[in-house]
Amino acid sequence: MVVKLVWLTDLHFVADGDVLGHDPRVRLTAAVEFIRAHLSDAEAYVITGDLVDLASEGAYAALAELLEPLPMPVLPLVGNHDDRTLLRQALPLPESVMGAFVQYAVDLPGAVLLCLDTLIPGRDAGELCDDRLRWIEAELARAGDRPVILAMHHPPLKLGLPMLDPDNLQNGAQLLDLLSRYPNVAMILAGHVHRPIAGVAQGLPFHTQRAVLYQAPAPVPAWDWDSFAPPREAPGLGVVSLKNGQVTVQDLQFCPYEQGGAL
């Protein structure tokens, strides 16, 4: 049996207007249509944070309305642009969610998905406090020999992205040390950086994903925040498949047509 998850990240949704020259409603609608047309057999879809650009009741309500046509459950995570309370009010969460954090476990056929809360309110960087780390360790032990996939917003390591690495998971080394003690950890999925990057850290495979809204420039040629502008790259999503303990991540792009046909 193949377990399939659709993976979205960094929607930066707003109910009105554009974000850095991109229309979040056009992009998210295109993603929903792509999923319904080609990936409707997925178990669930995971959104690894930055669901909205500016957290408000109206933004989350409009977002929930656009996600409604998807035929599978939503598994939302918080990013640095999100608000825990407003997210809880707008989108359903599994019963396993922690009381103070949007962090929860999902039992899949033959596997476990751990959705982590790396939010530091008011900051771009992320962290996992002692309570959240203890929860992760308990869930890893509970999983037994089942493969575990972890999803989070902030990557737990530096990725060679000079302008983005300072705002990753601040205690990422502590998390990786913990995870490296559990051979059933099969994959780490992270958002935040708006770029697809894959690799291995302490024997643990990780993957970051293209954003639904806009992409960050590649590190070459060099750029800084004064010169920052999203490149003309299509939005993307991931398809995470698990079969016989093997995890694969397919990086797919879709091409919405905005005004003038521009990306």
Secondary structure, 3 states (H helix, E strand, C coil): CCEEEEEECCCCECCCCCECCECHHHHHHHHHHHHHHHCCCCCEEEECCCCECCCCHHHHHHHHHHHCCCCCCEEECCCCCCCHHHHHHHCCCCCCCCCCCCCEEEEECCEEEEECCCECCCCCCECCCHHHHHHHHHHHHHCCCCCEEEEECCCCCCCCCCCCHHHCECCHHHHHHHHCCCCCEEEEEECCCCCCEEEEECCEEEEECCCCCCCCCCCCCCCCCCCCCCCCCCCEEEEEEEECCEEEEEEEECCCCCHHHCC
